[in-house]
């Protein structure tokens, strides 16, 4: 190796090393599949924001099974307390190892800190039998309700403070039947003899909840018990979710004498599971693709130079692609990284053409100058194919586009201005007669099959147009989560009243007060729908934060101090109650009559309270206004809701079917994708006209591409696969890859060089089919759609180009 080539090689490797180091320092990988979902309408954007950012995504459901009901109940309480009070974990390896089997050990260890539970790191709340929570949550909620319950109690009216109502409530207290005693404590009787706090708890209680046995949630058959965690990290903060799940599994395994089974469900668990599978696929496919492509290139060239130096443009492209995505987006999706292996099948074409055209009496510099005009045109059209993705409404597709475009450009630059000057001067392509004969035979065969290919294309067109629809816009089919896991998650959520609802009523307005007042107007109609069996229940923000108008009405129903005392005295007359004992009640009522009304801002000052958590889920805002989400549980008659809403005069209320809404957005983007395909093809056509300066030449390039697109769509249709947005985007890549073949088949050259073109095109096609074929075996459906489409499209593009695009010299 000469001194200059050595210096250039060292410089190239040094730049690659710096790029890798920069990536290592700055890389942030995420697996948020929401980046591959569309955001079409304003409501859809707010809805996606709610799904991705609200606390609902941080729910982790733990299922315990494999033992009898009594054992599972005991284990549930034990495990829940270990999560609530991590100090107990230390007892597992101490003198308390025997005592910890008894549940009272938890109380003994945490007696001093019972009111300040310190959850396991990564957990913010734990529930295993109701949603009142642990001691700390009950205490905070109790304090909040003591201050505000007269503004929140839905039963408050002028009758609430009548003599008859006072007598009724006091009689219930005497019979020890007032629910507030069991829910909070007896001391509240003198503060809230009306049971207002109990009323609020009952009002907040979900219409759907799990059966309880031995004080904890159980399935109806008693074979499964549940714990619900609200994690401190969101469902899409995958590193935090994974760390927590690892800890939970470890703690569960350390419980003495435990033979039960532990299972998880929830957005965070699914995200962790998906990332593991994607990472496994990335490693497997990358290694396998490199091995197969490497072995194939060794077989073709019978030399180490094409293999070692040929990978440098690829490595440069991958480093440039990852760096560009990190610089623009701040993070890179794991699917985007997996997509990087596709560059092996595309960018390796560039050095393949170079190494194949280096002649014994020539040089790499001569070879690149000879093929560069054709190669440059192919690179440009391929890049344009990816550019169409930038117009997509998916951040994930934009990442793929940036990655691919920058990778292609860098691979092209290094192939043109670096690779020819570092290749060993003694290297030249040694003709391999069997390979040359095979390449020529394939071209000859393709030309003989020209009529058959045209007839097959016509048949594919007929098949495509004979189907009512070849598109699939059902977003459910794009999820990488198995249907079994989705069904199990839905089952668990339904059991404990934390269900994911498909149908929502949305209320939009410019201010939060209007949203709340409109929501309140829906309460009675929704209760009637529930009574009629149309739905099983509903939830809304106005349940936890009444409108100021309603709060003011409740304040106005509170009598003056003298009237209140006189009525209460009349009610206590002849009873064992001492009127003076109820001074806290009188003080509390009078304070409520003049206190400041509750506001969203005030409630959010306690972000971990049950009310603020609910409001984060059910209320969303942006610069243009507010959106209230009213989940409808157990919808049995969708049309009944539609009919009721059609007859309603309430403004800003809309029924949203999340599945239909998402599918509609996908359909919209599919139509746009077809438009991108048309515009991209038109731009490519114009570039070809400028580059080739001949309409016949352009037709010889374009017709094979059209054939390959039709045949690819036809095969998917024939095997019963409907196209989604990712299939359509992949067709743009087929256009770019296929044009490269047609251009080199159509290239003006002597017979010897044309034979070398045949070899290079065939080798390029095989590497592309290998890499994208491997991608088809990947876990995410996104990569399967891209891999299968491009592998087929590239194969058909080769056959069609060999049949039609060949330039007879």
Secondary structure as UniProt FT lines:
FT   HELIX           3..26
FT   STRAND          29..30
FT   HELIX           33..36
FT   HELIX           42..53
FT   HELIX           55..58
FT   STRAND          59..65
FT   HELIX           69..84
FT   HELIX           87..91
FT   TURN            92..93
FT   HELIX           95..97
FT   HELIX           99..101
FT   HELIX           104..109
FT   HELIX           111..113
FT   TURN            114..115
FT   TURN            121..122
FT   STRAND          123..127
FT   HELIX           135..152
FT   TURN            154..155
FT   HELIX           158..161
FT   HELIX           163..174
FT   TURN            175..176
FT   HELIX           179..183
FT   HELIX           186..190
FT   TURN            193..194
FT   HELIX           196..204
FT   STRAND          211..213
FT   TURN            214..215
FT   STRAND          216..218
FT   TURN            220..221
FT   STRAND          224..231
FT   TURN            235..236
FT   HELIX           238..254
FT   TURN            256..257
FT   STRAND          261..265
FT   HELIX           267..301
FT   HELIX           305..329
FT   STRAND          332..333
FT   HELIX           334..339
FT   TURN            340..341
FT   HELIX           342..356
FT   TURN            360..361
FT   HELIX           364..387
FT   HELIX           388..391
FT   HELIX           395..417
FT   HELIX           419..421
FT   TURN            425..426
FT   HELIX           433..448
FT   HELIX           450..466
FT   HELIX           475..478
FT   HELIX           483..496
FT   STRAND          503..509
FT   HELIX           512..521
FT   HELIX           523..531
FT   TURN            532..533
FT   STRAND          537..538
FT   HELIX           541..543
FT   HELIX           548..556
FT   HELIX           561..572
FT   TURN            573..574
FT   HELIX           579..582
FT   HELIX           583..594
FT   HELIX           600..603
FT   TURN            604..605
FT   TURN            607..608
FT   HELIX           610..618
FT   STRAND          619..622
FT   TURN            623..624
FT   STRAND          625..633
FT   HELIX           638..646
FT   TURN            651..652
FT   STRAND          653..657
FT   HELIX           658..692
FT   HELIX           695..718
FT   TURN            719..720
FT   HELIX           725..745
FT   HELIX           751..775
FT   TURN            776..777
FT   HELIX           781..804
//
